Amino acid sequence: MTQQDQKEQVRRILREAFSDWRADPDNPPLTHHQCLDMRTKLLSVQKEDIDYFLPQVLEDLLDTHTGSAEISEDVESVVDFLDVPTISNDGEVLKERLGREGFEGVRSQEEELRSEKYSAVAHITSHQASALCEWLKYARTWSDLEWNIEQVDSAYAYWNSRAQTT
């Protein structure tokens, strides 16, 4: 299967899994610039709007990722949003730089952020989780994410687990 065929297969899977928003005429498709803007704002989206914004951002990335880790245009922010269970693994570095009190404050904020991510995606179905896995598998091949492979793998493991639940 060619890279183009894989991309189109992932696009079909995403569209099928997140088809509800397309049926509503009050929900026009986002432009590329709107999708680009949303890459860093997914966590601020209302839970009920995740199914509208997330698949469009993911589909837009199929066509517009840069192919360069140095100029990623925030694709790593999308992966960070999808990497629901992970908090910073720079604990020792943060503790050294911020001291115990500062470190505890950062950890508290990270736990709150993780809780918000769990809440934001709790409604996603196993079928949708499977579609997110397909997107992550495809995106893992992009040079844009070469510095974020651990996050991609962590996000994949989380969504694969969710896809297995009924």
Buried (B, 14 or more C-beta within 10 A) or exposed (E): EEEEEBBEEBBEBBEEBBEEBEEEEEBEEBEEEBBBEBBBEBEEBEEEEBBBBBBBBBBBBBEEBBEEBEEBBBBBBBBBBBBBEBBEEEEEEBBEEBEEEEBEEBBEEBEEBBEBBEEBBEEBBBEBBBBBBBBBBBBBEBEBBBEBEEBBEBBBBBBBEBBEEE
